[in-house]
């Protein structure tokens, strides 16, 4: 089972839909759920619900890092 999710970078123009980062959730042969970015495992869980929570955490952390970068660039 594979689920595709899109993670948008808030620093980009919202109309740039072609530049969206894709996060996928896959189930391994052993039943472990992994979150992948560009084909590489970046997080995982024993349950689908846990993998979806990991994915959401990655989205929130990504937004936070972009926001921090903008604040630092502004000199605040």
PDB file of N, CA, C and O in Angstrom:
ATOM      1  N   UNK A   1       0.849  -1.177   0.000  1.00  0.00           N
ATOM      2  CA  UNK A   1       0.000   0.000   0.000  1.00  0.00           C
ATOM      3  C   UNK A   1       0.890   1.234   0.000  1.00  0.00           C
ATOM      4  O   UNK A   1       1.856   1.311   0.759  1.00  0.00           O
ATOM      5  N   UNK A   2       0.567   2.180  -0.837  1.00  0.00           N
ATOM      6  CA  UNK A   2       1.352   3.400  -0.935  1.00  0.00           C
ATOM      7  C   UNK A   2       0.410   4.582  -0.906  1.00  0.00           C
ATOM      8  O   UNK A   2      -0.590   4.611  -1.624  1.00  0.00           O
ATOM      9  N   UNK A   3       0.727   5.543  -0.083  1.00  0.00           N
ATOM     10  CA  UNK A   3      -0.066   6.771  -0.018  1.00  0.00           C
ATOM     11  C   UNK A   3       0.849   7.934  -0.345  1.00  0.00           C
ATOM     12  O   UNK A   3       1.958   8.033   0.180  1.00  0.00           O
ATOM     13  N   UNK A   4       0.384   8.803  -1.206  1.00  0.00           N
ATOM     14  CA  UNK A   4       1.176   9.968  -1.608  1.00  0.00           C
ATOM     15  C   UNK A   4       0.636  11.210  -0.908  1.00  0.00           C
ATOM     16  O   UNK A   4      -0.573  11.438  -0.854  1.00  0.00           O
ATOM     17  N   UNK A   5       1.533  11.984  -0.388  1.00  0.00           N
ATOM     18  CA  UNK A   5       1.178  13.252   0.245  1.00  0.00           C
ATOM     19  C   UNK A   5       2.068  14.332  -0.337  1.00  0.00           C
ATOM     20  O   UNK A   5       3.196  14.068  -0.754  1.00  0.00           O
ATOM     21  N   UNK A   6       1.567  15.510  -0.362  1.00  0.00           N
ATOM     22  CA  UNK A   6       2.347  16.630  -0.854  1.00  0.00           C
ATOM     23  C   UNK A   6       2.672  17.561   0.305  1.00  0.00           C
ATOM     24  O   UNK A   6       1.811  17.859   1.132  1.00  0.00           O
ATOM     25  N   UNK A   7       3.907  18.015   0.361  1.00  0.00           N
ATOM     26  CA  UNK A   7       4.316  18.960   1.391  1.00  0.00           C
ATOM     27  C   UNK A   7       4.772  20.218   0.678  1.00  0.00           C
ATOM     28  O   UNK A   7       5.803  20.212   0.006  1.00  0.00           O
ATOM     29  N   UNK A   8       4.027  21.281   0.814  1.00  0.00           N
ATOM     30  CA  UNK A   8       4.367  22.537   0.152  1.00  0.00           C
ATOM     31  C   UNK A   8       5.323  23.344   1.006  1.00  0.00           C
ATOM     32  O   UNK A   8       5.221  23.377   2.232  1.00  0.00           O
ATOM     33  N   UNK A   9       6.242  23.987   0.335  1.00  0.00           N
ATOM     34  CA  UNK A   9       7.191  24.877   0.995  1.00  0.00           C
ATOM     35  C   UNK A   9       6.549  26.261   1.076  1.00  0.00           C
ATOM     36  O   UNK A   9       6.295  26.877   0.041  1.00  0.00           O
ATOM     37  N   UNK A  10       6.281  26.762   2.290  1.00  0.00           N
ATOM     38  CA  UNK A  10       5.595  28.054   2.422  1.00  0.00           C
ATOM     39  C   UNK A  10       6.370  29.228   1.836  1.00  0.00           C
ATOM     40  O   UNK A  10       5.775  30.271   1.565  1.00  0.00           O
ATOM     41  N   UNK A  11       7.681  29.092   1.630  1.00  0.00           N
ATOM     42  CA  UNK A  11       8.457  30.198   1.086  1.00  0.00           C
ATOM     43  C   UNK A  11       8.270  30.342  -0.423  1.00  0.00           C
ATOM     44  O   UNK A  11       8.654  31.356  -1.006  1.00  0.00           O
ATOM     45  N   UNK A  12       7.683  29.329  -1.052  1.00  0.00           N
ATOM     46  CA  UNK A  12       7.457  29.373  -2.494  1.00  0.00           C
ATOM     47  C   UNK A  12       6.106  29.991  -2.801  1.00  0.00           C
ATOM     48  O   UNK A  12       5.214  30.054  -1.955  1.00  0.00           O
ATOM     49  N   UNK A  13       5.989  30.438  -4.023  1.00  0.00           N
ATOM     50  CA  UNK A  13       4.736  30.983  -4.501  1.00  0.00           C
ATOM     51  C   UNK A  13       3.700  29.866  -4.557  1.00  0.00           C
ATOM     52  O   UNK A  13       3.997  28.806  -5.108  1.00  0.00           O
ATOM     53  N   UNK A  14       2.499  30.054  -4.013  1.00  0.00           N
ATOM     54  CA  UNK A  14       1.491  28.992  -4.015  1.00  0.00           C
ATOM     55  C   UNK A  14       1.124  28.485  -5.396  1.00  0.00           C
ATOM     56  O   UNK A  14       0.626  27.365  -5.511  1.00  0.00           O
ATOM     57  N   UNK A  15       1.347  29.258  -6.447  1.00  0.00           N
ATOM     58  CA  UNK A  15       1.014  28.816  -7.800  1.00  0.00           C
ATOM     59  C   UNK A  15       2.070  27.877  -8.380  1.00  0.00           C
ATOM     60  O   UNK A  15       1.882  27.342  -9.472  1.00  0.00           O
ATOM     61  N   UNK A  16       3.162  27.672  -7.674  1.00  0.00           N
ATOM     62  CA  UNK A  16       4.227  26.789  -8.158  1.00  0.00           C
ATOM     63  C   UNK A  16       3.944  25.341  -7.784  1.00  0.00           C
ATOM     64  O   UNK A  16       4.730  24.726  -7.064  1.00  0.00           O
ATOM     65  N   UNK A  17       2.832  24.788  -8.263  1.00  0.00           N
ATOM     66  CA  UNK A  17       2.430  23.436  -7.905  1.00  0.00           C
ATOM     67  C   UNK A  17       3.401  22.387  -8.417  1.00  0.00           C
ATOM     68  O   UNK A  17       3.464  21.290  -7.861  1.00  0.00           O
ATOM     69  N   UNK A  18       4.157  22.691  -9.457  1.00  0.00           N
ATOM     70  CA  UNK A  18       5.086  21.702  -9.980  1.00  0.00           C
ATOM     71  C   UNK A  18       6.308  21.539  -9.060  1.00  0.00           C
ATOM     72  O   UNK A  18       7.050  20.566  -9.189  1.00  0.00           O
ATOM     73  N   UNK A  19       6.517  22.472  -8.150  1.00  0.00           N
ATOM     74  CA  UNK A  19       7.657  22.404  -7.242  1.00  0.00           C
ATOM     75  C   UNK A  19       7.211  22.002  -5.840  1.00  0.00           C
ATOM     76  O   UNK A  19       7.539  22.672  -4.861  1.00  0.00           O
ATOM     77  N   UNK A  20       6.467  20.913  -5.749  1.00  0.00           N
ATOM     78  CA  UNK A  20       5.955  20.447  -4.476  1.00  0.00           C
ATOM     79  C   UNK A  20       6.719  19.198  -4.075  1.00  0.00           C
ATOM     80  O   UNK A  20       6.928  18.296  -4.887  1.00  0.00           O
ATOM     81  N   UNK A  21       7.125  19.155  -2.844  1.00  0.00           N
ATOM     82  CA  UNK A  21       7.870  18.015  -2.338  1.00  0.00           C
ATOM     83  C   UNK A  21       6.901  16.884  -2.024  1.00  0.00           C
ATOM     84  O   UNK A  21       5.858  17.115  -1.412  1.00  0.00           O
ATOM     85  N   UNK A  22       7.227  15.681  -2.430  1.00  0.00           N
ATOM     86  CA  UNK A  22       6.333  14.541  -2.240  1.00  0.00           C
ATOM     87  C   UNK A  22       6.837  13.662  -1.098  1.00  0.00           C
ATOM     88  O   UNK A  22       7.990  13.230  -1.085  1.00  0.00           O
ATOM     89  N   UNK A  23       5.949  13.410  -0.146  1.00  0.00           N
ATOM     90  CA  UNK A  23       6.199  12.464   0.934  1.00  0.00           C
ATOM     91  C   UNK A  23       5.278  11.275   0.714  1.00  0.00           C
ATOM     92  O   UNK A  23       4.075  11.446   0.518  1.00  0.00           O
ATOM     93  N   UNK A  24       5.834  10.076   0.745  1.00  0.00           N
ATOM     94  CA  UNK A  24       5.011   8.887   0.568  1.00  0.00           C
ATOM     95  C   UNK A  24       5.082   8.018   1.811  1.00  0.00           C
ATOM     96  O   UNK A  24       6.084   8.004   2.525  1.00  0.00           O
ATOM     97  N   UNK A  25       4.010   7.301   2.052  1.00  0.00           N
ATOM     98  CA  UNK A  25       3.971   6.333   3.142  1.00  0.00           C
ATOM     99  C   UNK A  25       3.854   4.959   2.503  1.00  0.00           C
ATOM    100  O   UNK A  25       2.921   4.696   1.744  1.00  0.00           O
ATOM    101  N   UNK A  26       4.806   4.082   2.812  1.00  0.00           N
ATOM    102  CA  UNK A  26       4.840   2.741   2.246  1.00  0.00           C
ATOM    103  C   UNK A  26       4.869   1.707   3.352  1.00  0.00           C
ATOM    104  O   UNK A  26       5.341   1.971   4.458  1.00  0.00           O
ATOM    105  N   UNK A  27       4.365   0.540   3.042  1.00  0.00           N
ATOM    106  CA  UNK A  27       4.426  -0.577   3.978  1.00  0.00           C
ATOM    107  C   UNK A  27       5.482  -1.561   3.488  1.00  0.00           C
ATOM    108  O   UNK A  27       5.457  -1.970   2.327  1.00  0.00           O
ATOM    109  N   UNK A  28       6.399  -1.940   4.355  1.00  0.00           N
ATOM    110  CA  UNK A  28       7.446  -2.880   3.977  1.00  0.00           C
ATOM    111  C   UNK A  28       6.913  -4.301   4.025  1.00  0.00           C
ATOM    112  O   UNK A  28       5.793  -4.535   4.480  1.00  0.00           O
ATOM    113  N   UNK A  29       7.710  -5.244   3.559  1.00  0.00           N
ATOM    114  CA  UNK A  29       7.324  -6.661   3.556  1.00  0.00           C
ATOM    115  C   UNK A  29       7.131  -7.198   4.972  1.00  0.00           C
ATOM    116  O   UNK A  29       6.397  -8.166   5.171  1.00  0.00           O
ATOM    117  N   UNK A  30       7.780  -6.583   5.949  1.00  0.00           N
ATOM    118  CA  UNK A  30       7.659  -7.033   7.336  1.00  0.00           C
ATOM    119  C   UNK A  30       6.519  -6.359   8.072  1.00  0.00           C
ATOM    120  O   UNK A  30       6.288  -6.648   9.246  1.00  0.00           O
ATOM    121  N   UNK A  31       5.793  -5.453   7.396  1.00  0.00           N
ATOM    122  CA  UNK A  31       4.648  -4.793   8.012  1.00  0.00           C
ATOM    123  C   UNK A  31       4.958  -3.456   8.650  1.00  0.00           C
ATOM    124  O   UNK A  31       4.076  -2.844   9.252  1.00  0.00           O
ATOM    125  N   UNK A  32       6.192  -2.987   8.536  1.00  0.00           N
ATOM    126  CA  UNK A  32       6.595  -1.698   9.095  1.00  0.00           C
ATOM    127  C   UNK A  32       6.209  -0.605   8.108  1.00  0.00           C
ATOM    128  O   UNK A  32       6.357  -0.787   6.899  1.00  0.00           O
ATOM    129  N   UNK A  33       5.720   0.518   8.599  1.00  0.00           N
ATOM    130  CA  UNK A  33       5.317   1.640   7.759  1.00  0.00           C
ATOM    131  C   UNK A  33       6.426   2.678   7.730  1.00  0.00           C
ATOM    132  O   UNK A  33       6.941   3.069   8.777  1.00  0.00           O
ATOM    133  N   UNK A  34       6.796   3.127   6.533  1.00  0.00           N
ATOM    134  CA  UNK A  34       7.856   4.123   6.407  1.00  0.00           C
ATOM    135  C   UNK A  34       7.350   5.364   5.684  1.00  0.00           C
ATOM    136  O   UNK A  34       6.465   5.290   4.832  1.00  0.00           O
ATOM    137  N   UNK A  35       7.929   6.497   6.042  1.00  0.00           N
ATOM    138  CA  UNK A  35       7.683   7.757   5.338  1.00  0.00           C
ATOM    139  C   UNK A  35       8.918   8.004   4.492  1.00  0.00           C
ATOM    140  O   UNK A  35      10.040   7.993   4.996  1.00  0.00           O
ATOM    141  N   UNK A  36       8.706   8.226   3.212  1.00  0.00           N
ATOM    142  CA  UNK A  36       9.825   8.414   2.307  1.00  0.00           C
ATOM    143  C   UNK A  36       9.766   9.771   1.631  1.00  0.00           C
ATOM    144  O   UNK A  36       8.696  10.300   1.327  1.00  0.00           O
ATOM    145  N   UNK A  37      10.953  10.315   1.406  1.00  0.00           N
ATOM    146  CA  UNK A  37      11.118  11.549   0.626  1.00  0.00           C
ATOM    147  C   UNK A  37      12.123  11.220  -0.469  1.00  0.00           C
ATOM    148  O   UNK A  37      13.259  10.838  -0.186  1.00  0.00           O
ATOM    149  N   UNK A  38      11.703  11.368  -1.704  1.00  0.00           N
ATOM    150  CA  UNK A  38      12.555  11.077  -2.861  1.00  0.00           C
ATOM    151  C   UNK A  38      13.131   9.668  -2.789  1.00  0.00           C
ATOM    152  O   UNK A  38      14.298   9.455  -3.119  1.00  0.00           O
ATOM    153  N   UNK A  39      12.319   8.706  -2.359  1.00  0.00           N
ATOM    154  CA  UNK A  39      12.727   7.312  -2.324  1.00  0.00           C
ATOM    155  C   UNK A  39      13.585   6.892  -1.143  1.00  0.00           C
ATOM    156  O   UNK A  39      14.006   5.738  -1.065  1.00  0.00           O
ATOM    157  N   UNK A  40      13.847   7.807  -0.229  1.00  0.00           N
ATOM    158  CA  UNK A  40      14.669   7.495   0.946  1.00  0.00           C
ATOM    159  C   UNK A  40      13.811   7.528   2.196  1.00  0.00           C
ATOM    160  O   UNK A  40      12.987   8.426   2.368  1.00  0.00           O
ATOM    161  N   UNK A  41      14.005   6.545   3.071  1.00  0.00           N
ATOM    162  CA  UNK A  41      13.264   6.511   4.330  1.00  0.00           C
ATOM    163  C   UNK A  41      13.720   7.651   5.235  1.00  0.00           C
ATOM    164  O   UNK A  41      14.913   7.822   5.486  1.00  0.00           O
ATOM    165  N   UNK A  42      12.761   8.423   5.717  1.00  0.00           N
ATOM    166  CA  UNK A  42      13.082   9.537   6.611  1.00  0.00           C
ATOM    167  C   UNK A  42      12.403   9.388   7.974  1.00  0.00           C
ATOM    168  O   UNK A  42      12.780  10.062   8.933  1.00  0.00           O
ATOM    169  N   UNK A  43      11.400   8.503   8.059  1.00  0.00           N
ATOM    170  CA  UNK A  43      10.712   8.247   9.326  1.00  0.00           C
ATOM    171  C   UNK A  43       9.959   6.931   9.181  1.00  0.00           C
ATOM    172  O   UNK A  43       9.803   6.410   8.077  1.00  0.00           O
ATOM    173  N   UNK A  44       9.495   6.403  10.304  1.00  0.00           N
ATOM    174  CA  UNK A  44       8.745   5.163  10.237  1.00  0.00           C
ATOM    175  C   UNK A  44       8.009   4.872  11.525  1.00  0.00           C
ATOM    176  O   UNK A  44       8.215   5.524  12.549  1.00  0.00           O
ATOM    177  N   UNK A  45       7.134   3.862  11.446  1.00  0.00           N
ATOM    178  CA  UNK A  45       6.316   3.501  12.597  1.00  0.00           C
ATOM    179  C   UNK A  45       5.798   2.078  12.416  1.00  0.00           C
ATOM    180  O   UNK A  45       5.811   1.528  11.315  1.00  0.00           O
ATOM    181  N   UNK A  46       5.346   1.501  13.512  1.00  0.00           N
ATOM    182  CA  UNK A  46       4.769   0.161  13.463  1.00  0.00           C
ATOM    183  C   UNK A  46       3.341   0.172  12.925  1.00  0.00           C
ATOM    184  O   UNK A  46       2.833  -0.867  12.506  1.00  0.00           O
ATOM    185  N   UNK A  47       2.685   1.339  12.932  1.00  0.00           N
ATOM    186  CA  UNK A  47       1.301   1.434  12.470  1.00  0.00           C
ATOM    187  C   UNK A  47       1.165   2.520  11.407  1.00  0.00           C
ATOM    188  O   UNK A  47       1.976   3.442  11.333  1.00  0.00           O
ATOM    189  N   UNK A  48       0.128   2.392  10.590  1.00  0.00           N
ATOM    190  CA  UNK A  48      -0.151   3.416   9.582  1.00  0.00           C
ATOM    191  C   UNK A  48      -0.453   4.749  10.250  1.00  0.00           C
ATOM    192  O   UNK A  48       0.010   5.797   9.799  1.00  0.00           O
ATOM    193  N   UNK A  49      -1.217   4.708  11.307  1.00  0.00           N
ATOM    194  CA  UNK A  49      -1.556   5.940  12.030  1.00  0.00           C
ATOM    195  C   UNK A  49      -0.290   6.633  12.557  1.00  0.00           C
ATOM    196  O   UNK A  49      -0.181   7.858  12.505  1.00  0.00           O
ATOM    197  N   UNK A  50       0.646   5.854  13.054  1.00  0.00           N
ATOM    198  CA  UNK A  50       1.907   6.414  13.534  1.00  0.00           C
ATOM    199  C   UNK A  50       2.722   7.024  12.411  1.00  0.00           C
ATOM    200  O   UNK A  50       3.319   8.086  12.580  1.00  0.00           O
ATOM    201  N   UNK A  51       2.751   6.351  11.249  1.00  0.00           N
ATOM    202  CA  UNK A  51       3.488   6.887  10.099  1.00  0.00           C
ATOM    203  C   UNK A  51       2.862   8.190   9.617  1.00  0.00           C
ATOM    204  O   UNK A  51       3.572   9.124   9.246  1.00  0.00           O
ATOM    205  N   UNK A  52       1.529   8.251   9.623  1.00  0.00           N
ATOM    206  CA  UNK A  52       0.860   9.495   9.235  1.00  0.00           C
ATOM    207  C   UNK A  52       1.164  10.613  10.222  1.00  0.00           C
ATOM    208  O   UNK A  52       1.294  11.770   9.822  1.00  0.00           O
ATOM    209  N   UNK A  53       1.277  10.286  11.497  1.00  0.00           N
ATOM    210  CA  UNK A  53       1.645  11.285  12.510  1.00  0.00           C
ATOM    211  C   UNK A  53       3.072  11.770  12.287  1.00  0.00           C
ATOM    212  O   UNK A  53       3.355  12.959  12.436  1.00  0.00           O
ATOM    213  N   UNK A  54       3.968  10.860  11.934  1.00  0.00           N
ATOM    214  CA  UNK A  54       5.360  11.241  11.640  1.00  0.00           C
ATOM    215  C   UNK A  54       5.406  12.188  10.439  1.00  0.00           C
ATOM    216  O   UNK A  54       6.143  13.174  10.442  1.00  0.00           O
ATOM    217  N   UNK A  55       4.618  11.879   9.425  1.00  0.00           N
ATOM    218  CA  UNK A  55       4.570  12.726   8.244  1.00  0.00           C
ATOM    219  C   UNK A  55       4.083  14.124   8.592  1.00  0.00           C
ATOM    220  O   UNK A  55       4.657  15.116   8.143  1.00  0.00           O
ATOM    221  N   UNK A  56       3.018  14.203   9.397  1.00  0.00           N
ATOM    222  CA  UNK A  56       2.495  15.504   9.813  1.00  0.00           C
ATOM    223  C   UNK A  56       3.530  16.286  10.617  1.00  0.00           C
ATOM    224  O   UNK A  56       3.654  17.501  10.462  1.00  0.00           O
ATOM    225  N   UNK A  57       4.265  15.592  11.468  1.00  0.00           N
ATOM    226  CA  UNK A  57       5.333  16.240  12.237  1.00  0.00           C
ATOM    227  C   UNK A  57       6.378  16.818  11.299  1.00  0.00           C
ATOM    228  O   UNK A  57       6.848  17.937  11.504  1.00  0.00           O
ATOM    229  N   UNK A  58       6.746  16.061  10.267  1.00  0.00           N
ATOM    230  CA  UNK A  58       7.731  16.563   9.311  1.00  0.00           C
ATOM    231  C   UNK A  58       7.231  17.799   8.587  1.00  0.00           C
ATOM    232  O   UNK A  58       8.001  18.722   8.323  1.00  0.00           O
ATOM    233  N   UNK A  59       5.953  17.822   8.268  1.00  0.00           N
ATOM    234  CA  UNK A  59       5.360  18.998   7.611  1.00  0.00           C
ATOM    235  C   UNK A  59       5.446  20.200   8.541  1.00  0.00           C
ATOM    236  O   UNK A  59       5.863  21.281   8.126  1.00  0.00           O
ATOM    237  N   UNK A  60       5.051  20.013   9.805  1.00  0.00           N
ATOM    238  CA  UNK A  60       5.092  21.136  10.758  1.00  0.00           C
ATOM    239  C   UNK A  60       6.522  21.620  10.989  1.00  0.00           C
ATOM    240  O   UNK A  60       6.761  22.826  11.050  1.00  0.00           O
ATOM    241  N   UNK A  61       7.461  20.708  11.115  1.00  0.00           N
ATOM    242  CA  UNK A  61       8.850  21.114  11.324  1.00  0.00           C
ATOM    243  C   UNK A  61       9.412  21.826  10.099  1.00  0.00           C
ATOM    244  O   UNK A  61      10.208  22.756  10.228  1.00  0.00           O
ATOM    245  N   UNK A  62       9.002  21.394   8.924  1.00  0.00           N
ATOM    246  CA  UNK A  62       9.444  22.057   7.701  1.00  0.00           C
ATOM    247  C   UNK A  62       8.950  23.487   7.631  1.00  0.00           C
ATOM    248  O   UNK A  62       9.693  24.391   7.250  1.00  0.00           O
ATOM    249  N   UNK A  63       7.687  23.690   8.003  1.00  0.00           N
ATOM    250  CA  UNK A  63       7.147  25.050   8.024  1.00  0.00           C
ATOM    251  C   UNK A  63       7.874  25.905   9.043  1.00  0.00           C
ATOM    252  O   UNK A  63       8.142  27.082   8.800  1.00  0.00           O
ATOM    253  N   UNK A  64       8.193  25.317  10.180  1.00  0.00           N
ATOM    254  CA  UNK A  64       8.867  26.059  11.238  1.00  0.00           C
ATOM    255  C   UNK A  64      10.260  26.488  10.801  1.00  0.00           C
ATOM    256  O   UNK A  64      10.662  27.623  11.058  1.00  0.00           O
ATOM    257  N   UNK A  65      11.011  25.592  10.141  1.00  0.00           N
ATOM    258  CA  UNK A  65      12.369  25.936   9.721  1.00  0.00           C
ATOM    259  C   UNK A  65      12.360  27.027   8.657  1.00  0.00           C
ATOM    260  O   UNK A  65      13.246  27.882   8.645  1.00  0.00           O
ATOM    261  N   UNK A  66      11.375  27.012   7.768  1.00  0.00           N
ATOM    262  CA  UNK A  66      11.265  28.060   6.757  1.00  0.00           C
ATOM    263  C   UNK A  66      10.953  29.385   7.429  1.00  0.00           C
ATOM    264  O   UNK A  66      11.506  30.418   7.051  1.00  0.00           O
ATOM    265  N   UNK A  67      10.069  29.367   8.428  1.00  0.00           N
ATOM    266  CA  UNK A  67       9.711  30.586   9.144  1.00  0.00           C
ATOM    267  C   UNK A  67      10.925  31.144   9.885  1.00  0.00           C
ATOM    268  O   UNK A  67      11.145  32.355   9.887  1.00  0.00           O
ATOM    269  N   UNK A  68      11.715  30.271  10.514  1.00  0.00           N
ATOM    270  CA  UNK A  68      12.905  30.734  11.229  1.00  0.00           C
ATOM    271  C   UNK A  68      13.918  31.350  10.281  1.00  0.00           C
ATOM    272  O   UNK A  68      14.544  32.360  10.602  1.00  0.00           O
ATOM    273  N   UNK A  69      14.079  30.740   9.111  1.00  0.00           N
ATOM    274  CA  UNK A  69      15.017  31.265   8.129  1.00  0.00           C
ATOM    275  C   UNK A  69      14.592  32.662   7.689  1.00  0.00           C
ATOM    276  O   UNK A  69      15.434  33.547   7.534  1.00  0.00           O
ATOM    277  N   UNK A  70      13.297  32.865   7.489  1.00  0.00           N
ATOM    278  CA  UNK A  70      12.797  34.180   7.093  1.00  0.00           C
ATOM    279  C   UNK A  70      13.038  35.221   8.181  1.00  0.00           C
ATOM    280  O   UNK A  70      13.373  36.368   7.885  1.00  0.00           O
ATOM    281  N   UNK A  71      12.868  34.821   9.439  1.00  0.00           N
ATOM    282  CA  UNK A  71      13.093  35.740  10.554  1.00  0.00           C
ATOM    283  C   UNK A  71      14.562  36.107  10.647  1.00  0.00           C
ATOM    284  O   UNK A  71      14.902  37.268  10.873  1.00  0.00           O
ATOM    285  N   UNK A  72      15.426  35.135  10.477  1.00  0.00           N
ATOM    286  CA  UNK A  72      16.872  35.406  10.534  1.00  0.00           C
ATOM    287  C   UNK A  72      17.302  36.314   9.384  1.00  0.00           C
ATOM    288  O   UNK A  72      18.136  37.200   9.566  1.00  0.00           O
ATOM    289  N   UNK A  73      16.731  36.091   8.206  1.00  0.00           N
ATOM    290  CA  UNK A  73      17.078  36.914   7.047  1.00  0.00           C
ATOM    291  C   UNK A  73      16.620  38.351   7.264  1.00  0.00           C
ATOM    292  O   UNK A  73      17.258  39.284   6.776  1.00  0.00           O
ATOM    293  N   UNK A  74      15.528  38.538   7.988  1.00  0.00           N
ATOM    294  CA  UNK A  74      15.017  39.884   8.257  1.00  0.00           C
ATOM    295  C   UNK A  74      15.807  40.579   9.363  1.00  0.00           C
ATOM    296  O   UNK A  74      15.647  41.779   9.590  1.00  0.00           O
ATOM    297  N   UNK A  75      16.655  39.821  10.047  1.00  0.00           N
ATOM    298  CA  UNK A  75      17.461  40.419  11.098  1.00  0.00           C
ATOM    299  C   UNK A  75      16.733  40.642  12.408  1.00  0.00           C
ATOM    300  O   UNK A  75      17.133  41.493  13.203  1.00  0.00           O
ATOM    301  N   UNK A  76      15.674  39.893  12.641  1.00  0.00           N
ATOM    302  CA  UNK A  76      14.891  40.064  13.884  1.00  0.00           C
ATOM    303  C   UNK A  76      15.395  39.156  14.965  1.00  0.00           C
ATOM    304  O   UNK A  76      14.861  39.162  16.074  1.00  0.00           O
TER     305      UNK A  76
END
